[in-house]
């Protein structure tokens, strides 16, 4: 079976991860929502369907979404707790991160 596939869906303002369900059909397994600002991408929410829990899809989604943001030259603003944790525990080469102020 093929590896999960991550795509940027600008119409929905999110990165989506597709994988294969039990019957071998490709299905949307999760997404990372973002808001765009000039030169910045604000990650606001990440969600993976519980049916795909334990497969590492959230990490794959975060890694590929963040790498794409870096490739596009966007400053990453991690408002989503999962994306913030991922950035705190993983190196994302070339990432320019604008950490939100603690409230």
C-alpha positions as CSV (number, residue, x, y, z in Angstrom):
1,X,0.0,0.0,0.0
2,X,1.1,3.5,-0.7
3,X,2.4,6.0,1.9
4,X,0.1,8.7,3.3
5,X,-0.2,11.7,1.1
6,X,-0.3,15.4,2.3
7,X,-1.7,18.1,0.2
8,X,-2.2,21.8,0.7
9,X,-5.8,22.8,0.1
10,X,-5.9,26.6,-0.2
11,X,-9.6,26.6,-0.8
12,X,-10.2,25.1,2.7
13,X,-7.2,26.8,4.3
14,X,-5.7,23.5,5.5
15,X,-3.2,20.8,4.8
16,X,-4.9,17.4,4.4
17,X,-3.5,13.9,4.9
18,X,-4.9,11.0,3.0
19,X,-4.3,7.4,3.7
20,X,-5.9,4.1,3.0
21,X,-8.9,2.7,5.0
22,X,-9.4,-1.0,5.7
23,X,-10.9,-1.6,2.3
24,X,-7.9,-0.1,0.4
25,X,-9.7,3.2,-0.5
26,X,-7.8,6.5,-0.1
27,X,-9.6,8.6,2.5
28,X,-9.1,11.9,4.3
29,X,-7.5,11.0,7.6
30,X,-6.9,14.4,9.1
31,X,-6.0,18.1,8.5
32,X,-4.1,21.0,9.9
33,X,-6.0,24.3,9.5
34,X,-4.2,27.5,8.9
35,X,-4.8,31.2,8.4
36,X,-2.7,33.2,6.0
37,X,-1.3,36.6,6.6
38,X,1.3,38.5,4.4
39,X,4.4,36.4,4.7
40,X,3.0,34.3,7.6
41,X,1.1,31.1,8.1
42,X,-0.8,30.7,11.4
43,X,-1.5,27.1,12.2
44,X,-4.7,27.1,14.3
45,X,-6.0,23.5,14.6
46,X,-4.8,20.0,13.8
47,X,-7.1,16.9,13.8
48,X,-6.7,13.3,12.9
49,X,-9.7,10.9,12.7
50,X,-9.7,8.6,15.7
51,X,-10.0,5.6,13.2
52,X,-6.4,6.3,12.2
53,X,-5.0,6.8,15.7
54,X,-1.6,5.3,16.5
55,X,-0.3,5.4,12.9
56,X,1.9,8.5,13.3
57,X,-0.3,10.5,10.8
58,X,-0.4,13.6,12.9
59,X,3.4,13.8,13.0
60,X,3.6,13.1,9.2
61,X,1.0,15.8,8.6
62,X,2.9,18.3,10.8
63,X,6.3,17.5,9.2
64,X,5.1,17.9,5.6
65,X,2.9,20.9,6.3
66,X,5.8,22.7,8.1
67,X,8.3,21.8,5.4
68,X,6.0,23.1,2.7
69,X,5.6,26.4,4.7
70,X,9.4,26.7,4.9
71,X,9.7,26.0,1.1
72,X,7.2,28.8,0.4
73,X,9.1,31.2,2.6
74,X,6.3,31.7,5.1
75,X,7.0,32.5,8.8
76,X,5.3,29.9,10.9
77,X,3.0,31.0,13.8
78,X,2.2,27.9,15.9
79,X,-1.2,28.8,17.5
80,X,-2.3,25.1,17.4
81,X,-1.0,23.2,20.5
82,X,0.0,20.2,18.5
83,X,2.0,22.2,16.0
84,X,3.7,24.1,18.8
85,X,4.6,20.8,20.5
86,X,5.9,19.4,17.3
87,X,8.1,22.4,16.7
88,X,9.4,22.2,20.3
89,X,10.5,18.6,19.8
90,X,11.5,18.3,16.2
91,X,13.9,20.3,14.0
92,X,12.3,21.8,11.0
93,X,15.2,22.9,8.7
94,X,15.1,26.5,7.7
95,X,11.9,27.3,9.7
96,X,11.3,30.9,10.7
97,X,9.0,30.6,13.7
98,X,7.1,33.5,15.3
99,X,6.2,32.1,18.7
100,X,3.0,33.6,20.1
101,X,3.3,35.5,23.4
102,X,2.1,33.6,26.4
103,X,-1.1,35.1,27.8
